[in-house]
Amino acid sequence: MDLGTLIARMRQGQTLKRIGRRPLAQFGTQTRPLIGATILPERPVRENAFRDEGVRYRTFVANAGTRYSPVQLKEGALVGSVLVELGESDIGSELTSREYDVLIELLGNNASMDAEAQIINFLDITINQALIQYNEMQRWMGLVRRMIERRGDNAYVEDIPVITPAGHMIYALLPWDHEDVDPFDDIGAACQVLRDKGFEPEEIWTRSQVPTLMSKNPNVKTRTGRITIVGGGGVPTIQGLGGRVTLDEINAQLQADNNPPLQVYDGRYNTEDASIPYIEDGAVVIIGRTDRREEILLDNNEIELLEGTLGYLAVGRAAGQSDPGRVIQAEHKTNKPPRIEAEGWQTSGPVFQEPEAWVTIRRTHLGA
């Protein structure tokens, strides 16, 4: 079997289609998990522009009434809607040189299954995961910035605002290692915003940079018992272990204050020029518990319910397709240099159905 025949067989046998449609792929890999997919999991949708009617702002408690009186209507925002317009993303790649020669050698040794596995791995890493990571980037843009920023070739720029209730975006001028700041107070205030809306804080996501800053803060050291400030004789002195506070000590104090522990997510995506974190410098995202759930199809065709989501990542019908999902294509080219040309594209975008269920703290200074 030659390489062109193998790729044609993969295309006819739906192998390429399955690479882009595997639901568990959205969660990344064991070494590079994508946390945003647990907060806004993928959902196939048939329309690329639609109005989502399931956006919840608040729930009103029922009133007492008599047995035969009319139902008492509640005026105000119980469930709202948001206009969703999905965006386009695409990527191309080529398999050439040594990797291409390896495939030729495998086919020459009648190892077509090994060659197919190599091609699948190439398409998954360079095409499918690239599109999936774009979706992860969009999720965290919405969670951290409350804005979806779409940027592309030919100076394409589009900014899609995310509903931002008052008090759910908190800015602070000082970094969390500054002696005039107590980060536990900032986190506690943000958690209270959620509790006042009826959401119990459940998760706090940030980068490892943030607890590192906190570990140097004298107020954090005092709150965690790392040091004690003694004021005898009118001259304050510091007693205790000193040194930096550990993440375990920080989380023990947060939980003592009835707040969730910090969870670190240092995931990054690569552009041609840089490696960029999904969570921007100094940002902290506090997520409240919701009663939303999303069905995830496992590899064994069983259904698992993902609880406590904030909405979903809509995957619509890509260009030229009749069904929703990512599209992966591959072609064998025999002109010089011989190669496999691969490309993928998708129509997708995050849909936030619980705008009051998370609070973001953004830092304008990072400290040392």
C-alpha positions in Angstrom: 0.0 0.0 0.0 1.3 3.5 -0.8 0.8 6.6 1.3 -1.8 8.1 -1.0 -3.9 5.0 -0.8 -3.6 4.8 3.0 -4.8 8.4 3.5 -7.7 7.9 1.1 -8.7 4.8 3.1 -8.5 6.9 6.3 -10.7 9.5 4.8 -13.3 7.0 3.4 -13.3 5.1 6.7 -14.2 8.3 8.7 -10.9 8.1 10.6 -10.2 11.8 9.9 -13.7 12.7 11.0 -13.4 10.8 14.3 -10.2 12.7 15.2 -12.0 16.0 15.2 -15.3 14.7 16.8 -13.9 12.8 19.8 -15.6 14.5 22.8 -12.9 13.6 25.4 -10.2 15.4 23.3 -11.5 18.8 24.5 -10.0 18.0 28.0 -6.5 18.0 26.6 -3.9 15.3 27.4 -2.6 13.8 30.6 0.4 16.1 30.5 -1.4 19.2 29.3 -5.0 19.1 30.7 -7.4 21.9 29.7 -9.2 23.0 32.8 -11.6 25.3 31.0 -13.4 22.4 29.4 -14.6 21.3 32.9 -16.1 24.7 33.3 -17.5 25.3 29.8 -17.6 21.9 28.0 -18.2 21.5 24.3 -21.8 21.2 23.0 -22.5 20.6 19.3 -25.1 23.1 18.0 -26.6 23.2 14.5 -26.9 26.9 14.2 -23.9 29.2 14.0 -25.9 32.3 15.1 -28.7 31.8 17.6 -30.2 33.2 20.8 -29.6 31.2 23.9 -32.6 31.5 26.2 -31.0 29.8 29.2 -29.0 32.6 30.7 -29.9 32.9 34.4 -29.5 36.0 36.4 -31.3 35.1 39.6 -34.1 32.9 41.0 -36.9 34.3 43.1 -38.4 32.3 45.9 -42.1 31.4 45.6 -44.8 33.1 47.7 -47.3 31.6 50.0 -50.9 31.7 48.6 -54.4 30.4 49.0 -55.5 27.2 47.4 -57.6 28.7 44.6 -55.9 32.1 44.2 -54.1 32.9 40.9 -50.4 32.2 40.6 -48.4 35.3 41.7 -46.2 36.5 39.0 -42.7 37.8 39.8 -41.4 40.8 37.9 -37.7 40.9 37.1 -34.9 38.9 35.5 -35.3 35.2 36.2 -34.0 33.9 32.9 -32.7 36.0 30.1 -31.2 35.4 26.7 -28.0 36.2 24.9 -27.3 36.5 21.2 -24.6 34.0 20.2 -22.5 34.4 17.0 -19.9 31.8 16.7 -16.4 32.6 15.4 -14.2 30.9 12.8 -10.7 29.4 13.4 -8.4 27.3 11.2 -4.9 26.0 10.9 -2.7 24.2 8.4 0.4 22.0 8.8 2.7 19.8 6.7 4.4 16.5 7.4 7.7 16.4 5.5 11.4 15.4 5.8 12.4 12.6 8.2 8.8 12.0 9.5 7.6 11.5 5.9 10.5 9.0 5.2 9.5 7.0 8.3 6.0 6.6 6.9 7.4 5.3 3.6 9.6 2.8 5.4 6.7 1.5 7.5 4.6 1.0 4.4 7.5 -0.7 2.7 7.6 -3.1 5.6 3.8 -3.8 5.4 3.3 -1.9 8.7 0.3 0.1 7.5 -1.3 0.1 10.9 1.8 1.7 12.4 1.9 4.2 9.6 -1.8 5.1 10.2 -1.1 5.6 13.9 1.7 8.0 13.1 -0.5 10.0 10.8 -3.3 10.1 13.4 -0.9 11.3 16.0 0.4 14.0 13.6 -3.1 15.2 12.8 -4.2 15.2 16.5 -1.2 17.2 17.7 -0.7 19.8 15.0 -4.4 20.3 13.9 -7.0 19.0 16.3 -5.3 20.0 19.5 -4.5 23.4 18.0 -8.2 24.0 17.4 -9.0 22.7 20.9 -6.5 25.0 22.5 -8.0 27.9 20.6 -11.3 27.1 22.3 -9.5 27.0 25.7 -8.0 30.4 25.1 -11.5 31.8 24.3 -12.9 30.3 27.5 -10.4 32.0 29.7 -10.6 35.3 27.8 -14.3 35.3 28.8 -13.7 34.2 32.3 -10.8 36.6 33.1 -11.4 39.6 30.8 -15.2 39.3 30.3 -14.4 39.8 26.7 -13.9 37.4 23.8 -11.1 38.8 21.5 -11.0 37.4 18.0 -7.9 38.2 16.0 -6.9 36.9 12.6 -5.1 37.6 9.3 -5.8 40.7 7.2 -6.3 42.9 10.3 -9.4 41.0 11.4 -10.4 42.3 14.8 -13.7 41.6 16.7 -14.4 42.0 20.4 -17.4 40.2 21.9 -18.3 41.4 25.4 -19.5 39.0 28.1 -22.3 40.1 30.5 -20.6 41.6 33.5 -22.8 42.3 36.5 -21.7 45.1 38.9 -19.1 43.9 41.3 -18.1 40.8 39.4 -14.9 42.4 37.9 -12.5 43.6 40.7 -9.4 45.6 39.9 -6.6 46.2 42.4 -3.7 48.7 42.1 -1.3 46.9 44.4 0.3 43.4 44.0 -0.4 40.7 46.5 3.1 40.8 48.0 2.6 44.4 49.1 2.5 45.1 52.8 -0.5 47.3 52.5 -2.6 44.5 51.0 -4.2 41.5 52.7 -5.0 39.1 49.9 -7.3 37.1 52.2 -9.5 40.1 52.5 -9.7 40.5 48.7 -10.6 36.9 48.2 -13.1 37.0 51.0 -14.8 40.0 49.5 -15.0 38.4 46.1 -16.5 35.2 47.6 -19.1 37.3 49.4 -20.2 38.8 46.1 -21.1 35.3 45.0 -22.8 34.4 48.3 -24.9 37.5 48.1 -26.1 36.2 44.7 -26.9 32.8 46.1 -23.8 31.0 44.7 -21.5 29.1 47.2 -17.9 29.7 46.1 -16.6 26.3 44.9 -13.3 26.8 43.0 -10.6 29.4 42.8 -8.3 29.2 39.7 -5.1 31.2 39.2 -1.5 30.8 38.1 1.4 29.7 40.4 2.6 33.3 40.2 -0.2 34.4 42.6 0.5 32.2 45.6 4.2 33.0 45.1 3.4 36.7 45.5 1.2 35.9 48.5 4.0 33.8 50.1 6.1 36.9 50.5 3.3 39.1 52.0 3.8 40.0 55.7 0.0 40.0 56.2 -0.3 36.5 54.8 2.6 35.4 57.0 0.8 36.8 60.0 -2.6 35.3 59.1 -1.1 31.8 58.6 0.9 31.9 61.8 4.2 32.0 60.0 5.1 35.1 62.0 3.8 37.1 64.9 4.2 40.9 65.3 4.8 41.8 68.9 4.4 45.5 70.0 5.9 45.4 73.5 8.0 48.5 74.5 6.5 50.5 71.6 8.8 49.0 69.0 7.1 46.2 67.0 9.2 43.1 66.6 8.6 40.0 64.4 8.7 36.6 65.9 8.2 33.2 64.3 9.5 31.0 61.5 9.8 33.6 58.8 10.4 32.5 55.2 7.8 32.1 52.5 4.3 30.7 53.2 3.5 27.5 51.4 0.5 26.9 49.2 -0.8 24.4 51.7 -0.6 27.0 54.5 -2.4 29.6 52.3 -5.2 27.1 51.4 -5.5 26.0 55.1 -6.3 29.6 56.0 -8.7 30.1 53.1 -10.6 27.0 54.1 -10.6 28.2 57.8 -12.3 31.3 56.4 -14.9 29.0 54.7 -13.5 29.8 51.2 -12.3 27.4 48.6 -8.5 26.7 48.2 -6.4 28.1 45.4 -6.0 25.8 42.5 -3.1 26.4 40.1 -3.5 26.3 36.4 -0.3 27.1 34.5 -1.5 25.9 31.1 -0.2 27.8 28.1 -0.7 28.0 24.3 2.0 28.8 21.8 1.9 31.3 19.0 4.7 31.6 16.4 6.2 34.4 18.5 5.5 33.5 22.2 4.2 31.2 24.8 1.1 32.7 26.5 -0.7 31.6 29.7 -4.5 30.9 29.5 -4.9 32.8 32.8 -3.3 36.2 32.5 -0.7 37.5 35.0 -2.1 38.2 38.4 -5.7 37.1 37.7 -7.8 35.1 40.1 -11.1 33.5 39.0 -13.6 32.5 41.7 -16.4 30.2 40.6 -19.6 29.6 42.4 -21.5 26.3 42.5 -24.3 26.1 39.9 -27.0 23.5 39.2 -26.1 23.2 35.5 -24.9 20.0 34.0 -23.6 18.9 30.6 -23.5 15.4 29.1 -20.2 14.1 27.9 -19.9 11.1 25.6 -17.1 8.8 26.8 -15.0 6.7 24.5 -17.1 3.6 25.4 -20.2 5.5 24.3 -21.4 5.9 27.9 -22.7 9.3 29.1 -21.0 11.1 32.0 -22.6 14.2 33.6 -20.3 17.1 34.2 -21.8 19.1 37.1 -21.6 22.7 38.0 -20.9 24.3 34.7 -21.1 28.0 33.8 -22.4 27.3 30.3 -20.8 25.6 27.3 -18.5 25.9 24.4 -20.7 25.8 21.3 -19.2 24.0 18.3 -21.3 24.7 15.2 -21.3 23.7 11.6 -17.9 24.4 10.0 -17.7 25.8 6.5 -18.9 23.3 4.0 -20.3 20.9 6.5 -23.8 19.7 7.2 -23.2 18.6 10.9 -21.5 20.4 13.8 -17.9 19.5 14.7 -14.3 20.2 13.9 -13.1 19.3 10.4 -9.7 17.6 9.8 -8.4 17.0 6.3 -5.2 15.5 4.9 -3.8 15.1 1.4 -0.8 13.3 0.0 1.3 15.5 -2.3 3.9 13.8 -4.5 5.5 16.9 -6.0 8.8 18.0 -4.5 9.1 17.9 -1.5 6.8 14.9 -1.1 4.6 15.6 1.9 1.3 15.3 3.7 -0.7 18.5 3.8 -3.1 18.8 6.7 -5.6 21.4 7.7 -8.5 21.9 10.1 -11.2 24.4 10.8 -14.1 24.9 13.2 -16.9 27.3 14.0 -17.1 27.8 17.8 -17.4 30.1 20.8 -18.1 30.1 24.5 -21.6 30.7 25.8 -21.8 32.0 29.4 -25.2 31.1 30.9 -24.4 32.0 34.5 -22.9 35.6 34.4 -23.4 36.0 38.2 -21.7 32.8 39.1 -18.1 33.9 38.9 -16.0 36.9 40.0 -12.6 37.8 38.6 -9.8 39.7 40.4 -7.4 41.3 38.0 -4.1 42.8 39.0 -2.7 45.9 37.3 0.7 45.4 39.0 2.5 42.1 39.5 5.2 43.0 42.0 8.7 41.5 42.2 
